Amino acid sequence: AKLLNTVSVSTAKKLSGKIAIVLTANPFYAFKGAKPGMTENSQAKRLHLKKPFHLGSNYWYVVSARPANGVLKVRGGVIQEVGLVDRALTADRAAQKRLLHAFPNG
């Protein structure tokens, strides 16, 4: 609900009742080959990682992809979680920032 209050009415209607972001720390899952436990440096060039968002003790990357964008949660240079996020919520850096600040991510 907090996130839906930060987007346009039409985007909020499209997303209402849907999962906007999903993350996992399970190394069975990967985003374009990047898995929890891998180093950030080993994936930076391949995934074209841009400037991360620093929230608490974590660094967050949003990676452009289709049909959903990828998300990496990194701490101490190691990928902690990988996931997918709705592209409508991550269209630009400002939207990505709103998304990441909208849920507890310690």
TORPA-4810 file (N, C-alpha, C, O; in nm, 3 decimals):
<nodes>
NODE_1_0.083_-0.120_0.000_0.000_0.000_0.000_0.087_0.125_0.000_0.057_0.222_-0.070_A
NODE_2_0.195_0.123_0.079_0.283_0.240_0.085_0.342_0.270_-0.052_0.350_0.386_-0.092_K
NODE_3_0.381_0.168_-0.123_0.439_0.185_-0.255_0.336_0.237_-0.355_0.368_0.325_-0.435_L
NODE_4_0.215_0.186_-0.350_0.113_0.229_-0.445_0.077_0.376_-0.428_0.029_0.439_-0.522_L
NODE_5_0.101_0.430_-0.311_0.075_0.573_-0.289_0.180_0.662_-0.354_0.162_0.784_-0.360_N
NODE_6_0.289_0.603_-0.404_0.397_0.683_-0.463_0.394_0.684_-0.615_0.475_0.753_-0.678_T
NODE_7_0.302_0.611_-0.675_0.297_0.602_-0.822_0.167_0.663_-0.873_0.077_0.696_-0.796_V
NODE_8_0.159_0.678_-1.005_0.039_0.736_-1.065_-0.081_0.646_-1.037_-0.067_0.527_-1.008_S
NODE_9_-0.198_0.704_-1.048_-0.322_0.630_-1.024_-0.333_0.513_-1.122_-0.373_0.403_-1.083_V
NODE_10_-0.298_0.535_-1.247_-0.310_0.427_-1.346_-0.212_0.313_-1.316_-0.248_0.196_-1.331_S
NODE_11_-0.091_0.346_-1.275_0.007_0.242_-1.238_-0.039_0.169_-1.114_-0.028_0.047_-1.106_T
NODE_12_-0.091_0.242_-1.017_-0.140_0.180_-0.894_-0.253_0.081_-0.924_-0.259_-0.026_-0.864_A
NODE_13_-0.342_0.117_-1.016_-0.452_0.027_-1.052_-0.399_-0.101_-1.117_-0.448_-0.210_-1.088_K
NODE_14_-0.297_-0.088_-1.204_-0.237_-0.204_-1.270_-0.170_-0.297_-1.171_-0.171_-0.419_-1.189_K
NODE_15_-0.113_-0.241_-1.065_-0.036_-0.320_-0.969_-0.116_-0.367_-0.849_-0.072_-0.456_-0.777_L
NODE_16_-0.232_-0.310_-0.827_-0.311_-0.346_-0.711_-0.341_-0.495_-0.709_-0.391_-0.550_-0.807_S
NODE_17_-0.308_-0.559_-0.598_-0.333_-0.700_-0.582_-0.229_-0.790_-0.646_-0.245_-0.912_-0.649_G
NODE_18_-0.121_-0.732_-0.699_-0.015_-0.810_-0.763_0.114_-0.800_-0.682_0.133_-0.708_-0.604_K
NODE_19_0.200_-0.897_-0.703_0.332_-0.893_-0.640_0.418_-0.798_-0.721_0.431_-0.813_-0.842_I
NODE_20_0.478_-0.700_-0.654_0.561_-0.600_-0.722_0.709_-0.638_-0.719_0.782_-0.607_-0.813_A
NODE_21_0.751_-0.706_-0.613_0.891_-0.744_-0.600_0.898_-0.877_-0.524_0.821_-0.900_-0.431_I
NODE_22_0.989_-0.962_-0.566_1.011_-1.090_-0.499_1.162_-1.110_-0.487_1.236_-1.092_-0.583_V
NODE_23_1.207_-1.147_-0.368_1.349_-1.167_-0.340_1.371_-1.302_-0.273_1.282_-1.353_-0.205_L
NODE_24_1.490_-1.358_-0.293_1.526_-1.481_-0.224_1.675_-1.483_-0.193_1.757_-1.428_-0.267_T
NODE_25_1.708_-1.547_-0.081_1.847_-1.569_-0.044_1.889_-1.712_-0.077_2.002_-1.752_-0.049_A
NODE_26_1.800_-1.788_-0.136_1.827_-1.927_-0.170_1.919_-1.932_-0.293_1.881_-1.883_-0.399_N
NODE_27_2.039_-1.992_-0.280_2.132_-1.995_-0.393_2.089_-2.088_-0.507_2.157_-2.096_-0.610_P
NODE_28_1.978_-2.157_-0.491_1.922_-2.237_-0.601_1.875_-2.145_-0.713_1.878_-2.183_-0.830_F
NODE_29_1.830_-2.024_-0.676_1.776_-1.930_-0.773_1.882_-1.829_-0.814_1.972_-1.795_-0.737_Y
NODE_30_1.870_-1.782_-0.937_1.966_-1.685_-0.989_1.895_-1.584_-1.077_1.787_-1.610_-1.130_A
NODE_31_1.956_-1.469_-1.089_1.912_-1.370_-1.186_2.025_-1.355_-1.287_2.132_-1.304_-1.255_F
NODE_32_2.001_-1.400_-1.408_2.101_-1.396_-1.515_2.236_-1.452_-1.467_2.341_-1.398_-1.500_K
NODE_33_2.231_-1.559_-1.391_2.352_-1.625_-1.342_2.403_-1.576_-1.209_2.488_-1.641_-1.149_G
NODE_34_2.353_-1.464_-1.160_2.396_-1.409_-1.031_2.316_-1.474_-0.919_2.193_-1.469_-0.920_A
NODE_35_2.385_-1.536_-0.824_2.320_-1.607_-0.714_2.365_-1.552_-0.580_2.475_-1.497_-0.569_K
NODE_36_2.281_-1.567_-0.478_2.326_-1.532_-0.344_2.454_-1.609_-0.310_2.466_-1.728_-0.338_P
NODE_37_2.548_-1.539_-0.249_2.676_-1.598_-0.214_2.787_-1.560_-0.310_2.905_-1.571_-0.275_G
NODE_38_2.753_-1.517_-0.431_2.854_-1.474_-0.528_2.901_-1.333_-0.492_2.831_-1.259_-0.423_M
NODE_39_3.019_-1.297_-0.539_3.068_-1.162_-0.513_3.009_-1.063_-0.612_2.979_-1.096_-0.727_T
NODE_40_2.993_-0.944_-0.565_2.944_-0.834_-0.648_3.038_-0.813_-0.767_2.992_-0.796_-0.880_E
NODE_41_3.168_-0.815_-0.741_3.266_-0.790_-0.846_3.259_-0.895_-0.957_3.282_-0.862_-1.074_N
NODE_42_3.228_-1.019_-0.923_3.222_-1.124_-1.024_3.106_-1.105_-1.120_3.106_-1.163_-1.229_S
NODE_43_3.007_-1.025_-1.082_2.887_-1.006_-1.164_2.875_-0.865_-1.221_2.794_-0.842_-1.311_Q
NODE_44_2.953_-0.770_-1.171_2.937_-0.629_-1.207_2.945_-0.603_-1.357_2.857_-0.537_-1.413_A
NODE_45_3.047_-0.653_-1.421_3.064_-0.625_-1.564_2.960_-0.699_-1.647_2.902_-0.642_-1.740_K
NODE_46_2.936_-0.825_-1.615_2.844_-0.907_-1.693_2.701_-0.853_-1.688_2.630_-0.856_-1.788_R
NODE_47_2.660_-0.803_-1.570_2.524_-0.751_-1.553_2.514_-0.601_-1.579_2.405_-0.543_-1.571_L
NODE_48_2.628_-0.538_-1.610_2.631_-0.393_-1.634_2.574_-0.317_-1.514_2.488_-0.230_-1.529_H
NODE_49_2.624_-0.351_-1.394_2.575_-0.287_-1.272_2.609_-0.139_-1.273_2.722_-0.099_-1.301_L
NODE_50_2.508_-0.059_-1.242_2.525_0.085_-1.233_2.537_0.123_-1.086_2.550_0.036_-1.000_K
NODE_51_2.533_0.250_-1.059_2.546_0.298_-0.921_2.436_0.238_-0.833_2.318_0.245_-0.866_K
NODE_52_2.478_0.179_-0.720_2.378_0.118_-0.631_2.310_0.220_-0.541_2.354_0.334_-0.530_P
NODE_53_2.203_0.177_-0.479_2.137_0.254_-0.374_2.191_0.199_-0.242_2.194_0.078_-0.222_F
NODE_54_2.231_0.287_-0.152_2.283_0.246_-0.021_2.175_0.271_0.083_2.140_0.385_0.113_H
NODE_55_2.123_0.161_0.137_2.019_0.169_0.239_2.060_0.084_0.357_2.073_-0.038_0.344_L
NODE_56_2.081_0.146_0.471_2.127_0.071_0.588_2.262_0.009_0.561_2.355_0.078_0.518_G
NODE_57_2.275_-0.119_0.586_2.403_-0.187_0.563_2.408_-0.255_0.427_2.501_-0.331_0.399_S
NODE_58_2.310_-0.229_0.342_2.301_-0.297_0.213_2.315_-0.200_0.096_2.286_-0.081_0.106_N
NODE_59_2.361_-0.257_-0.016_2.365_-0.187_-0.142_2.270_-0.262_-0.235_2.271_-0.385_-0.241_Y
NODE_60_2.188_-0.186_-0.307_2.085_-0.244_-0.393_2.110_-0.204_-0.538_2.135_-0.087_-0.567_W
NODE_61_2.104_-0.301_-0.627_2.116_-0.275_-0.770_1.986_-0.315_-0.838_1.927_-0.418_-0.806_Y
NODE_62_1.943_-0.233_-0.932_1.831_-0.268_-1.018_1.889_-0.286_-1.157_1.955_-0.197_-1.210_V
NODE_63_1.863_-0.403_-1.216_1.921_-0.439_-1.345_1.809_-0.451_-1.448_1.713_-0.525_-1.427_V
NODE_64_1.822_-0.379_-1.555_1.722_-0.382_-1.660_1.716_-0.519_-1.727_1.818_-0.575_-1.766_S
NODE_65_1.595_-0.570_-1.740_1.573_-0.701_-1.804_1.427_-0.710_-1.846_1.347_-0.622_-1.815_A
NODE_66_1.395_-0.814_-1.915_1.257_-0.842_-1.957_1.223_-0.985_-1.924_1.310_-1.071_-1.941_R
NODE_67_1.108_-1.018_-1.880_0.989_-0.933_-1.868_0.987_-0.851_-1.739_0.903_-0.762_-1.725_P
NODE_68_1.078_-0.879_-1.646_1.087_-0.803_-1.522_1.231_-0.762_-1.499_1.323_-0.830_-1.546_A
NODE_69_1.252_-0.653_-1.428_1.388_-0.612_-1.394_1.439_-0.698_-1.279_1.362_-0.753_-1.201_N
NODE_70_1.571_-0.707_-1.270_1.633_-0.781_-1.161_1.671_-0.689_-1.047_1.690_-0.569_-1.065_G
NODE_71_1.683_-0.747_-0.929_1.725_-0.675_-0.810_1.831_-0.758_-0.740_1.816_-0.879_-0.723_V
NODE_72_1.939_-0.692_-0.699_2.043_-0.758_-0.620_2.060_-0.682_-0.490_2.074_-0.560_-0.490_L
NODE_73_2.059_-0.753_-0.380_2.087_-0.696_-0.248_2.227_-0.743_-0.211_2.254_-0.863_-0.204_K
NODE_74_2.317_-0.647_-0.188_2.458_-0.678_-0.163_2.501_-0.621_-0.029_2.467_-0.508_0.007_V
NODE_75_2.575_-0.701_0.045_2.634_-0.654_0.172_2.777_-0.708_0.179_2.801_-0.827_0.159_R
NODE_76_2.870_-0.619_0.208_3.010_-0.660_0.220_3.066_-0.717_0.091_3.155_-0.802_0.095_G
NODE_77_3.015_-0.672_-0.022_3.063_-0.719_-0.151_3.009_-0.854_-0.194_3.050_-0.908_-0.297_G
NODE_78_2.917_-0.911_-0.116_2.860_-1.042_-0.146_2.709_-1.027_-0.170_2.639_-0.959_-0.095_V
NODE_79_2.661_-1.090_-0.275_2.518_-1.087_-0.305_2.444_-1.165_-0.198_2.470_-1.283_-0.177_I
NODE_80_2.352_-1.098_-0.131_2.272_-1.159_-0.025_2.141_-1.215_-0.076_2.097_-1.322_-0.034_Q
NODE_81_2.078_-1.141_-0.168_1.949_-1.183_-0.224_1.942_-1.141_-0.370_2.003_-1.042_-0.411_E
NODE_82_1.867_-1.216_-0.447_1.837_-1.181_-0.586_1.686_-1.184_-0.602_1.615_-1.251_-0.527_V
NODE_83_1.639_-1.110_-0.701_1.495_-1.111_-0.721_1.453_-1.043_-0.849_1.534_-1.003_-0.931_G
NODE_84_1.322_-1.032_-0.861_1.260_-0.968_-0.976_1.168_-0.858_-0.927_1.111_-0.867_-0.818_L
NODE_85_1.154_-0.755_-1.008_1.067_-0.643_-0.974_0.993_-0.598_-1.099_1.047_-0.603_-1.209_V
NODE_86_0.871_-0.554_-1.081_0.789_-0.506_-1.192_0.858_-0.387_-1.259_0.902_-0.294_-1.192_D
NODE_87_0.866_-0.392_-1.390_0.932_-0.285_-1.466_0.862_-0.149_-1.449_0.928_-0.045_-1.455_R
NODE_88_0.732_-0.149_-1.428_0.659_-0.023_-1.411_0.706_0.052_-1.288_0.692_0.174_-1.280_A
NODE_89_0.760_-0.021_-1.191_0.804_0.043_-1.067_0.951_0.083_-1.069_1.001_0.143_-0.974_L
NODE_90_1.019_0.051_-1.178_1.163_0.078_-1.184_1.203_0.143_-1.316_1.312_0.118_-1.368_T
NODE_91_1.115_0.225_-1.370_1.137_0.286_-1.500_1.258_0.379_-1.504_1.325_0.390_-1.606_A
NODE_92_1.286_0.446_-1.394_1.402_0.536_-1.387_1.458_0.533_-1.245_1.402_0.467_-1.157_D
NODE_93_1.566_0.603_-1.223_1.634_0.600_-1.093_1.544_0.651_-0.980_1.548_0.597_-0.870_R
NODE_94_1.465_0.754_-1.007_1.374_0.806_-0.904_1.271_0.701_-0.865_1.239_0.685_-0.747_A
NODE_95_1.218_0.630_-0.963_1.120_0.524_-0.935_1.185_0.410_-0.857_1.123_0.354_-0.766_A
NODE_96_1.307_0.376_-0.892_1.379_0.270_-0.821_1.400_0.309_-0.675_1.384_0.226_-0.585_Q
NODE_97_1.435_0.434_-0.652_1.456_0.482_-0.515_1.326_0.474_-0.435_1.327_0.429_-0.320_K
NODE_98_1.214_0.516_-0.495_1.084_0.507_-0.427_1.053_0.362_-0.389_1.009_0.334_-0.278_R
NODE_99_1.077_0.271_-0.482_1.050_0.132_-0.456_1.132_0.080_-0.339_1.078_0.019_-0.248_L
NODE_100_1.261_0.104_-0.342_1.349_0.050_-0.239_1.323_0.111_-0.101_1.347_0.046_0.001_L
NODE_101_1.275_0.234_-0.099_1.243_0.296_0.029_1.104_0.259_0.080_1.069_0.292_0.193_H
NODE_102_1.025_0.192_-0.002_0.887_0.163_0.033_0.869_0.037_0.117_0.760_0.013_0.169_A
NODE_103_0.972_-0.044_0.131_0.958_-0.164_0.211_1.080_-0.180_0.302_1.188_-0.131_0.268_F
NODE_104_1.063_-0.246_0.415_1.176_-0.265_0.507_1.281_-0.354_0.443_1.251_-0.465_0.399_P
NODE_105_1.402_-0.306_0.436_1.506_-0.382_0.369_1.638_-0.386_0.444_1.739_-0.431_0.389_N
NODE_106_1.639_-0.340_0.570_1.754_-0.346_0.658_1.878_-0.367_0.590_1.983_-0.374_0.655_G
</nodes>
